[in-house]
């Protein structure tokens, strides 16, 4: 496929918009590493668009893996690929995959689960970074309360390095999610700079949901009221808060430390 004006490529561009992703039940994965991880997680691509001129040596085996997973393989010229790529420096790999499953009822948790809750976190880059932390730390699931960004946002997929396909995720309205946590006896630990207790001073070894909010507003009053613990990360500088993804990582790894020590 050589023409950047090809109607099929226009359908790829449409998947950058949430409305089209939801209508099609599909999203985009761009990048060799992201696609490889998605395949490792069992994702079965609908189609794989590739450009040999942009690919790094030794990456061609991904074509066989995608084909074995049932993907249609479509070769693009460099101008055509650069038209549909959403990365600044595309590496010649772009796949259409089924939408990320984000059904709260479908989650299956083991004993003493560690969860991350993101309330109304808007930036895809922050959500992607939180997913990478969750994947590295072995978090049971990442839950979006009153979500602003969908899990299939291509920039979120990119920022997560594809871990959005490996870490269980779910989305729900705040009251529904709080009720779901209460029914399962999962304690909410709310991260807020206004707490009196440091995050290292509470027990994070039982069933725990670490909740973080937006950098501008923080967690809502409903989540602060529902929290068993409100914790802060000590700040020695002039800024009054950390990036939300960094805050989530700091507290998550304290929970991991406590659980391993136990």
N, C-alpha and C positions, 0 to 999 in steps of 0.2 A: 504494500500500500504506500503510494508515494505522494499523493496530493493532500496537503494540510486542510483542504476544503471538503474532504470526503465526509459525507453525512454520518458515517459510523464514528468518525473521530469527534463529531459534534456531540454525539451521545456520551462520549467519555467526558468531554468538558462539562456536560450537564450534571454529571455525578459529583462535581465539586459543590453543588448546591444541595442543601439538606432536603428540601422538598422533593427533589428528583431522587435522591438516595432512598428516601422513605417510600416513594411510589414504586421504585424498581426493586426494593429489597436488596440492594447491592451497594457496595462501596469500592473505593480504589486503594490499592497498595502499590506504592512506588518504591523501588530500590531493591537491590539484590539481598541485602541482609534482612530487610523487613519481610520480603517475600519468602526467603528461606525459613525464617522463624515461623511464619504463618503456615507453611507447608508442614513443618515439624509439629505444629499444634493440631494438625489434621484438617486444615482448611482446604477445600476443593475449589480452586479457581474456575470461574466460568470461562474466562479468556485471558490469555497472556500476550501482551503486545511487547515486542522486543526490537532492539536496533543494534545489530552487531557492531556498527561503527562506534557506538558509545560504550560498549561493554568492555570490562577489564578482562585481561587474559585469564583463562582457567575458570570462568564462571558459566560456561556453556552447559554444564551438567544440569543446571536449573531447568533448562528446557525439557529434558527427559523427565525430571521429577514432576513438572507441571503437567506434561502430557499424560503421565501415568495417573495423575490425580483427576484426569478428565477434562483438562483445559483445552480450549481451541487455541492454537498458536498462530499469531498474526505478526508477520515481519513488517516493520515500518522503515521508511527512509529517515535519514537524520532530520530533515525539515519537518516531516510529519510527526516524528516522535517529540521533537522540541515544541511543537504546537500543543500537544496534549499533556506534556510533563508539567508538574507543578513544583518541582524542585529547581533551584537555581542552576545546579550542575547535575543534570540527569545522567544516570549510569546505564540507561538502555533497558530498564525493566519496569513494566507497568502492568498490573493485573486487575481485572474486575473480579471481585469475590462476593459471596453472599454476605448480607448484613450481619454485624456482630449481634449475637444473642444476648439480650440484656433483661431477661425475665427474672424478677425477684423470686417467683414461685419455683423456678427451675434450679435454684442454687441448692447444693447439697454440702452441708458443713460437717466436719468431723468434731471431735470433742475439743473444748477450749479453743475455739477458732479466734484468729486475729484478723480483724477487718479494718478497712479504711473507708471512711465516709467523707465525701466531698460535697459540701452544701453550696449549690449555685456557683461553683467554680467555673468561670467563663472561658479562660484562655486555653485553647487546645494544647499549647506547649506545656502548661502546668499539669494538666491532666495526664499528658503523655509521660512526663517525668515521674509523676506519682505512680503510674503503672509500672515503670521500670524499677522503681523502688520496691513495689509490691512483688514483682517477679523475683527480684534478687533476694528479698527477705522471706519469701515463702508465705506471703499473706494469702489468706483463704479467698478473699474477694475484695473488689473495690466497688463501692456503692455510690451512685450519684443521687443526692437528694435535691429535688426541684432543679433538675438539670437544665443548663443553658446550652451546652454543647452536646451533640450526639456522639456516641462512641465510634461511629463510622466516619467522623470528620477526617478527611485525608491528612490534615496537619496534625491531628491527634495521633493517627496511625503512625505517621512519620516520627513524631516526637517520642512515641512509645517504643520505637524500634521494632514494631510488630508485636510487642508483648500484650497488646490489647486482645490478641487472639489466643494467648496462652494463659492469662489471668482471668478467672471468672469475674464478670462485671454484671451490674444490674442498675436499673434506674427506677425511681419511684418518687411520688410526692412526699414531702417531709413527714406529715402525720402518718402516712401509710408505713413509711420506713421505720419510724420510731415505734409504732405498734408491733411491727415485725420483729424488731430487736427485743422489745419487752417480752413478747411471747416466747422467745428462745433464751431468755435469761442472759442476754448479752449486755454487759455494762458499757455505757457510753463514757468515753474520756474525751472531754472537750478541750481543744487547744485554744487558749486565749491569753493575750498579753496582760489581761486584767486579773488573772488568778493570783492567789497568794501562795500556792503550792507549786514547787518545781516538778517537772515531769519525771524526774528520777526518784521522787518521794512517794509514788503511789504504786500499788501492786498491779502489774500488767500481765500477770501470768494466767488469769482465768479467761473466760469468754469475753473478749474486749473488742469494741469498735472505737477506733481513734477517729475523732471527727474534726475536720478543719473547714474553715469558711473562706470567703473571699478576702483578699488582702486589704481591700478598702473598708469593708463593713465587718469582717469577721463572721463568726457564727451568729445565727439569729437567736432571739430570746428563747424560742421554743427548744432549741437544742441545748442551750445553756441550762435551762430549767430541768431538762431531762437527764442531764449528765450526772453520773455518780461522782465523778471527779472533774474539776476544772483545773487545768495545769498550764503552766507557762514555761517557756524556754528562757533562762536568764540571759539578759542582754547587757553587755558591758559598754556598748557604743552609744551613739546618739540616735540611731534609728530605733523605732519602737517595735518593729516586727521584722521577721524574716520572710522571704518568698514562701508562698504556701506549700510548694513542692518540697522545699528544704525543710520546713517545719515538720511536714508529714514524715520525711525521711529520718529526721533526728529522733522523733518520738517512737517511730516504728522500730528503729534499731535498738532503742532502750528496751522495748518489749522483747525483742529477739534475745538481747543479752540476758534479761531476767529469766526467760524461759530456758535458755541453755544452762544458766547457772543452777536453776532448779533441778 
